Amino acid sequence: MQTHKSRYGSTLEIGHIIGGEEVFDGRQLERHNPADRADLTARFPEASKETVRKATLAAQKAFQEWSRTPAPVRGGVLMNLASVLTREKDTLVRLMVREVGKTFKEAGGDVQEAIDTAIFFASEGRRLYGQTVPSEMKNKELFTFRRPIGVVGMITAGNFPIAVPSWKLIPAILTGNTVVWKPSDDSPALSYVFVKLFEEAGLPPGVINVVFGEGKGSTGQWLVELMDEGLLNKFAFTGSTAVGRWIGEVAGRNLLRPTLELGGKNPLVVLRDSDLELAVEGAWWSAFATGGQRCTSAGNIIVDAPIYDEFKKRFLEKTEATVVGNPLEFPEVTYGPFINTRLFERWIEHYSWGRVDGATLLFGKARITGSNPYPSFKGDPDAGTFGWPTVWEARPGMKQFEQEIFGPTINLVRVEGLDEAIWAANAHPYGLSSAVYTNRRDWAYRFKNEIKAGMTSINNSTVGAEAHLPFGGVRASGNGARESGIWVIEEYTYWQAVNEEYSGKLQLAQMDTAYTQPQAPTDWAKLLEVLEE
């Protein structure tokens, strides 16, 4: 790694990390601060398929030793990592604000999530429990053990550049696997530093290998295709549903079980008895945190008819006060720029969707620029790509109601009562997160039982996660895999059943088993006759 001075700090010159060595093979790419494109944060190479293949071979070699390292010792590395991340938290936070445009508050939460995950799984190294199972025969014992799967290919998105990779990397290595990780090309510097901190914590070379590059037609595609060469034993992906389907197909034909954490169109329901002030705050944060660039961001706010007008009034007032701008210079902003131009170009399309479908635009004027100013903007809008907080009135069946938009946009949807609210909340292809605001426990009960989503909040937002709770969705939001908590261990291990024979002879289950035999049946009719005399 080399550094050069830039406006907001150093420009990092970084290479792939393969077997503990830094490799600079490949066409050079650049990452710029999305809030100020004149600021170059990192230069990094694009891995060829051959470079990615070398990384998988390094991971295979490291697996031989790492998989045999006792799990409590592997957990000790994670305890060290938690300490190292805590020490470097401020540095990581500032780098995240600069490299991906998150606010200081959200970047702090992102890093803290990784710290919490490391602490949680450090102790799990002493709790990778199997079971002792009774045999049906004498002088024989049965056991189950968790075993590591092997080399894991990973691709992650840039909106949570430390937290989400930690959900994958930490349990994967705790359980004895090794990794080839293709991080987002939006966060190369953070990814490089993150792996270096793993190494400082005591992780051996080759356990985590990093290859940089883009997705389709580049490094990401090459990594996925290595499943067809038999070089990967598992794949974990966070990103779009379309790409997740393709990865699932490749994994399926190789009989691999992927972990797919995909998109969302998350409903937030506000019922007539709710605390309106609390509901407005939660809906606003669900819609505009990270500029709506979260898979758990609210997509549709579904509001009960008796309170709809009052909710809309208060929500628009709060939206109009939303502060947008350069978070590195103005820490008070609610959200910053689009992480990359591709996301902005996809977001801007929804303005035409709304016009075609007849949705009503309540607030928002597309991109914020010097010639299209947003009143509550901080900084130079033309230095990056920023979007107006945007609010529509929409209905089920509209494209923007059903499709993930991934930007600072929310739909208000009017419904009549709980039944229609639950129907509308499910009237889209996704099933990641959801929320309901109500003070009636029976309504909350119905919602959490009838919503089609992997996660549900009651009187809280659709966004946010804790390190010890399972994260993931159903339907178009994922394949049922879960990340975080003890549940993720299932994704990175397989069960081995072991039987140990001590009798000194071959005993065949079901055939040599000494089953007990029933006694002659009791003549209950005669017994009743005696009792009746």
Protein Blocks (a to p, Z undefined) as FASTA:
>chain_A
ZZdddfklccddddddeehiacfedcddddddfklmklcfbdcddddfklmmmmmmmmmm
mmmmmmmpcfklmmmmmmmmmmmmmmmmmmmmmmmmmmnopafklmmmmmmmmmmmmmmm
mmmmmmmccdddddfbehiacddddddfbjadddddfklmmlmmmmmmmmmmmnopacdd
dddfklmmmmmmmmmmmmmnopaehkaccdeddfehilklmmmmmmmnopafbdcddddf
klmmmmmmmmmmnopacdddddddddddddfkbcfklmmmmmmmmmmgghlpafkbcfbd
cddfklmmmmmmmmmmmmmmpccddfklmmmbmbdcdfbfklmmmmmmmmmmmmmnopac
fbdehjadfklccfkbgcjfklmccdddddddddehiaklmpcfkiabddddddedjklm
mmmmmmcfbdfbdcdddfbfklmmmmmmmpccfbdcehiafedcdfkbccddehjlbghi
aeejjklmmmmcccddddddfklpacdehklpccddddddddfklmmmmmmZZ
